[in-house]
Amino acid sequence: MRWLAILLALAGAANAQVELDYAERVDTRFGEIHAVGANFQFTLWHNQTQLPLPEDGRWFVQWQAPSDAGFDWVLATHHHGGNSCGGATYILRVGADGVDYSQPISDCDGWFVEIRIDGDAIEIDRTDTNILVPLVTLRWQGDAYSETFHYAPPVDPAEPGADVTRWIGAHGSDILEDASERARLADILQTWEMQDLWVRLLVGGEVMQVGDWVIATGCQPHACGLDMGALGLRVSDGAGAAIIRSSGSPDRVFGLGNDAAFRAAISDWFE
């Protein structure tokens, strides 16, 4: 499903994802959590009781674990079934008295990378679509729900040579998720412009080297051919080049974005 591929791109290749199931039922110590329905009109149930959750899409039971606090944890995800994000995950606390559930956790915000049980609380680390935030920790403990954003600390700018060629074979958006590369590019791009460029590299091939340039090209999910991006790092001196294309607007060119060798390197994709 294309929406899953897009979520993987949003998560970034540097982060390992939690392995989740896509089952329609799971047994807990306190009964079964299962989906009922057809044709993207599913509901979620605990034994013979329907839970008061969305009914206009598919339900998947993705993860479960027992707790020493006298209940089981379950993650269940609701999705509309299309090729974009827009669903949500709910944390279920299943006990002898029934099921409590968390507020919805949007699947547009990032990918789960770790789940921890802490007594009667659960913590989930996820990625984020803000390139300045490598990790967000969600914590739910009954009525108490919180999200803690972990911002990347400042680092020195990346260097020429090996700091450039390390990206060959990676996904282009990974470059802008790296704090040392953002520091390198700060002379030619403001942070919000890096964010715009990151979105336009989410759908694309591997980073490659063409002559003295290491380049990344891509486009925004669901807008290929309209909203596109290109990023280049010069191996010899670490200089940067970037182009941001937005539908209906002139290209925004940064750094050595008009360099002839850089333009030639991106011509097959970008022109």
C-alpha positions in Angstrom: 0.0 0.0 0.0 1.5 3.4 -1.0 0.5 5.1 2.2 2.7 2.7 4.1 5.7 3.4 1.8 5.1 7.2 2.4 5.2 6.6 6.2 8.4 4.7 5.9 9.9 7.7 4.0 8.7 10.1 6.7 10.3 8.0 9.3 13.7 8.2 7.8 16.0 5.3 7.0 18.2 6.0 10.1 15.5 4.9 12.5 14.5 1.3 13.0 10.7 0.8 13.1 8.8 -1.2 15.6 7.6 -4.4 14.0 3.8 -4.2 13.9 1.2 -6.7 12.8 -1.7 -6.1 10.5 -4.1 -8.6 12.1 -7.9 -8.3 12.5 -8.0 -10.0 15.9 -5.8 -10.6 18.9 -6.3 -12.5 22.2 -5.5 -10.7 25.5 -5.7 -12.1 29.0 -9.0 -10.2 29.3 -10.7 -11.2 26.0 -10.4 -10.7 22.3 -9.9 -7.4 20.5 -11.1 -7.8 16.9 -12.3 -5.9 13.8 -15.7 -6.5 12.3 -17.0 -5.3 8.9 -16.3 -5.1 5.2 -15.6 -2.7 2.4 -13.8 -0.2 4.6 -16.7 0.1 7.0 -15.1 -1.7 10.0 -15.6 -1.3 13.7 -13.4 -2.4 16.6 -14.7 -4.7 19.3 -13.8 -6.2 22.7 -15.4 -9.6 22.9 -19.1 -8.8 22.2 -18.9 -5.1 22.9 -18.3 -2.5 20.1 -15.8 0.2 21.1 -16.8 3.8 20.5 -14.2 4.4 17.9 -14.3 5.4 14.2 -16.3 3.3 11.8 -15.4 4.6 8.4 -12.2 2.6 7.5 -10.1 -0.4 8.2 -8.9 -1.6 11.7 -5.7 -3.4 12.3 -4.6 -4.8 15.7 -0.9 -4.2 15.6 0.8 -4.9 18.9 0.1 -6.2 22.4 1.9 -6.8 25.7 0.8 -7.8 29.2 1.4 -5.4 32.1 2.1 -6.2 35.7 -0.4 -3.5 36.6 -3.3 -5.9 36.0 -4.2 -5.2 32.4 -2.9 -5.7 28.8 -1.7 -3.1 26.4 -2.9 -3.2 22.7 -2.2 -0.9 19.8 -5.0 -0.7 17.2 -4.8 1.4 14.1 -7.6 2.9 12.0 -7.1 3.9 8.4 -9.3 5.1 5.6 -7.7 2.7 3.1 -6.4 5.3 0.6 -2.8 5.9 -0.5 -2.0 8.6 1.9 -1.7 9.1 5.7 -4.7 10.2 7.6 -5.5 7.4 10.0 -4.6 7.0 13.7 -3.4 4.6 16.3 -5.2 4.1 19.6 -3.6 2.7 22.7 -6.0 0.3 24.4 -5.7 -0.7 28.0 -7.6 -3.9 28.3 -8.6 -5.2 31.8 -11.2 -7.1 33.7 -13.5 -4.0 33.8 -13.3 -3.4 30.0 -11.3 -1.2 27.7 -9.9 2.3 28.1 -8.3 4.0 25.1 -6.0 6.9 24.4 -6.6 9.9 22.2 -5.8 9.2 18.5 -2.1 9.3 17.5 -2.0 10.5 13.9 -0.1 8.4 11.4 0.9 11.5 9.5 3.3 12.6 12.3 5.9 9.8 12.2 6.8 6.2 12.7 7.0 4.2 16.0 10.6 3.3 16.8 10.3 2.0 20.4 7.6 1.0 22.9 8.2 0.7 26.6 6.0 -0.4 29.5 6.6 1.6 32.7 4.4 0.2 35.5 0.9 1.4 34.7 2.1 3.7 31.9 3.2 3.1 28.3 5.8 5.2 26.4 6.1 5.2 22.6 9.0 6.9 20.8 8.2 8.1 17.3 9.9 10.1 14.6 8.6 13.4 13.5 8.0 15.4 10.3 10.0 18.4 11.7 13.6 17.9 10.7 14.7 19.5 13.9 13.0 16.8 16.0 14.6 13.4 15.7 12.4 11.9 18.4 9.1 12.4 20.2 8.1 10.5 23.3 4.4 9.8 23.8 3.4 8.8 27.3 -0.1 7.6 28.4 -1.0 6.8 32.0 -4.7 6.7 32.3 -6.0 10.2 32.1 -2.5 11.6 31.7 -1.3 11.9 28.1 1.9 13.8 27.1 4.2 14.3 24.2 7.8 15.3 24.8 9.7 16.7 21.8 13.4 15.9 21.8 15.2 18.6 19.7 18.6 17.9 18.0 21.4 19.7 19.9 23.7 22.1 17.9 26.7 20.5 16.3 29.6 21.6 14.1 29.0 21.8 10.3 29.9 18.7 8.3 33.2 18.7 6.4 34.1 18.1 2.7 35.3 14.7 1.5 34.1 11.7 3.5 31.3 13.7 5.2 29.9 14.2 1.7 30.4 10.8 0.2 28.9 9.1 3.3 25.5 9.8 1.8 26.0 7.9 -1.4 23.3 5.2 -1.5 21.2 6.8 1.3 17.7 8.4 0.9 18.0 12.0 -0.1 15.8 13.3 2.8 18.3 11.7 5.3 20.8 14.4 4.5 18.5 17.2 5.9 17.7 15.1 9.0 21.3 15.2 10.0 22.2 18.2 12.3 25.7 18.5 10.9 24.4 18.8 7.4 21.9 21.4 8.4 24.7 23.4 10.0 26.7 23.1 6.8 23.8 24.3 4.7 22.8 27.1 7.1 24.8 29.6 5.0 22.5 29.1 2.0 19.2 27.8 3.4 17.0 29.0 6.3 15.5 26.3 8.5 12.1 26.6 7.0 13.6 26.3 3.5 15.4 23.1 4.5 12.0 21.8 5.7 10.4 22.7 2.3 13.3 20.9 0.5 13.0 17.8 2.8 9.4 17.4 1.9 10.3 17.6 -1.8 12.9 14.8 -1.4 10.6 12.3 0.3 9.9 10.4 -3.0 13.1 9.8 -4.9 15.9 7.4 -5.6 19.2 6.9 -3.8 21.8 9.6 -3.4 24.5 9.3 -6.0 27.8 10.9 -7.0 28.2 12.6 -10.4 31.7 13.9 -10.8 32.5 16.2 -7.8 28.9 16.4 -6.8 26.9 14.2 -4.5 23.2 14.8 -5.4 19.8 14.0 -4.2 16.6 14.6 -6.2 13.0 13.9 -5.4 9.4 15.2 -5.2 6.7 15.7 -2.6 4.4 12.7 -2.0 1.3 13.0 -4.4 2.8 16.0 -6.2 5.6 14.5 -8.3 6.2 16.7 -11.4 4.8 19.7 -9.5 6.6 20.1 -6.2 10.2 18.9 -6.6 13.6 19.3 -5.0 17.3 18.9 -5.7 20.2 19.0 -3.3 23.9 18.9 -4.0 27.1 18.7 -1.9 30.4 19.2 -3.6 33.0 16.6 -2.5 36.1 18.8 -2.9 35.0 21.7 -0.7 31.7 20.8 0.9 29.8 23.6 -0.9 26.1 23.3 -1.2 23.5 23.7 -4.0 19.7 23.4 -3.8 16.6 24.0 -5.9 13.1 24.0 -4.6 10.3 23.8 -7.2 6.8 24.7 -6.2 3.8 24.4 -8.6 2.9 27.7 -10.1 6.0 29.6 -8.8 9.5 30.3 -10.1 12.2 27.9 -8.9 14.0 28.9 -5.7 17.7 28.5 -6.2 20.2 28.4 -3.4 24.0 28.4 -3.1 25.6 26.9 -6.2 22.2 25.9 -7.6 23.1 27.4 -11.0 26.5 25.7 -11.2 26.8 24.1 -14.6 28.2 20.8 -13.3 25.4 20.6 -10.6 22.7 21.4 -13.2 24.1 18.7 -15.5 24.1 16.2 -12.7 20.4 16.7 -11.9 19.2 17.3 -15.4 17.8 13.8 -16.1 15.4 14.0 -13.1 14.9 17.7 -12.6 14.6 19.2 -16.0 
